[in-house]
Amino acid sequence: MYIKVTVLAGNKKEYIKKKTDTSFEIVVKAEALQNMANKSVTQKLSDFFNIPISKIRLINGHHSPKKMFNIDNELEY
């Protein structure tokens, strides 16, 4: 599943706001330096979807607040 994420980095509070089924706004404390905000967002998505970080991949927007993630939430048997 592909999701669009708008990231606001360097804030005092952290939260995830679901806008639509495939669109989120994520606010993190980490600064947008040296990939720290991207790692924090990936961790937040992992907690939100209750899946391992290895199932989440940043597809587009590495240096932008508008990002595209691939969430692999398929069940494995």
Rosetta blueprint (number, residue, H / E / L):
1 M L
2 Y E
3 I E
4 K E
5 V E
6 T E
7 V E
8 L E
9 A L
10 G L
11 N L
12 K L
13 K L
14 E L
15 Y E
16 I E
17 K E
18 K E
19 K E
20 T E
21 D L
22 T L
23 S E
24 F E
25 E E
26 I E
27 V E
28 V L
29 K L
30 A L
31 E L
32 A L
33 L L
34 Q L
35 N L
36 M H
37 A H
38 N H
39 K H
40 S H
41 V H
42 T H
43 Q H
44 K H
45 L H
46 S H
47 D H
48 F H
49 F H
50 N L
51 I L
52 P L
53 I H
54 S H
55 K H
56 I E
57 R E
58 L E
59 I E
60 N E
61 G L
62 H L
63 H L
64 S L
65 P L
66 K E
67 K E
68 M E
69 F E
70 N E
71 I E
72 D L
73 N L
74 E L
75 L L
76 E L
77 Y L
